[in-house]
Amino acid sequence: MKTKAELPDCPVATTVSLIGSKWKLLILRNLLQRPWRFNELKKSLDGISQKVLTDSLRSMEEDGIITRTVYPEVPPRVEYALSDLGESMRPIIKSMEDFGLDYKNQINQS
């Protein structure tokens, strides 16, 4: 996790620094449903490169938003899930979903 000194003074900027990229938001959206494996995430996120997915997951894990669980199996199985902090972002993503639906409905009525 970042230290308080490393974070912006503005709370909105802090949130944006944690989940502000397109891919992090979409990863977060998926993980709100259930835990996912790396390849499942890659297949569900059309256009994401393996490097960007890896970097995004590492960053989100370092920031305490997700957890990474390695199961002692052969071959190894790794699952990504939301931490309690990540779960607390559910209302943010829900608000974004509601806005997107409202916006699409307004466009369709024009």
N, C-alpha and C positions, 0 to 999 in steps of 0.2 A: 504494500500500500504506500501511497505517497504520503509524505509528511505534510503537516498543515502549512509549513513554509513554502512547499512546492506547489500548493494549490492557489488558484486565482482568488482574489478578494471577493469577487462577485459570485454569489451562489449559483446563478444561472450558468456562468462560465465554468464553474466547477463541474456541474452536471454535464455540460457539453464536452468538457475535456475527458470525461469518463465514458460517455456513450454517444458522442457527437458524430461519429462516422456512419456512413450509410450501412456498412457491413456490420458494425457492432449493434446497431439498432435491429437489424434483421436477425442476427444471431440471438439477441435478447428476445425478440418476438418468438422465435422457435423454442427457445429454452423455457419460455413461459408455459408451453404445452406439456413438456416432459423432458427427461434427460435424453441427450442425443450423443451418438458416436460421431467421430470426426468425419468419416465418409458419408454418413447420412446428412450431416450439415452441408458438406461440400456439394452433394447432389441436389439439395433443396435450395441452394443459393446460386441461382443461375448467373454465371459470369465471374464468380469469385475465384481467385487463384489460390493454389495450395499455400503459397507464402503469405498472402494477405489473411487467409483464414487462420493459419498458424500464429501469425503475429497478433491478430485480433484476440484470439483465445488466450494467448499468453498474457497480453496486456490486461484483459478482463480478469484473469486469474490473479495477477499481481495486484490489481486494484480491489480485489475481494468481492467482485461481482459474481463470479462463477467459481465452481469447484471442479477439480479434475480428479477422477477416481480411476486408478489403474487396478484392474482385477488380475490376480495371479493365475492366469490361464495360459495355455499355449494354443494358438497364438495369443499374445496379450490383448486384452480388451480394455479400452479407455472410454469412459463416459464423461460428458460435460453436463453440469446441472447448475441451476441458480443457487447461489448462497442466500442466506437470509437478507443480506444487503441487496442482492440482485432481485430477490422476490419483492422487496419494498418498492421496486421500480414499476411494478405491475400497473398502478394507477396512471403513471406517466404514459406508458405504452397504450393503455386503454383510452386515454384522452386523445392521443394521436390517432388511434383507430377511429374514434368517434368523429374527430374533425375531418379525417379523410373521407369517411362515409357521407357526412353532411356536405362536404365540398363537392363530391361526385354527384350527389342528388341535386344540388343547386345548378351544376353545369348541365345536367340532363334536363332540367326544367326550363333552361334558357332557349 
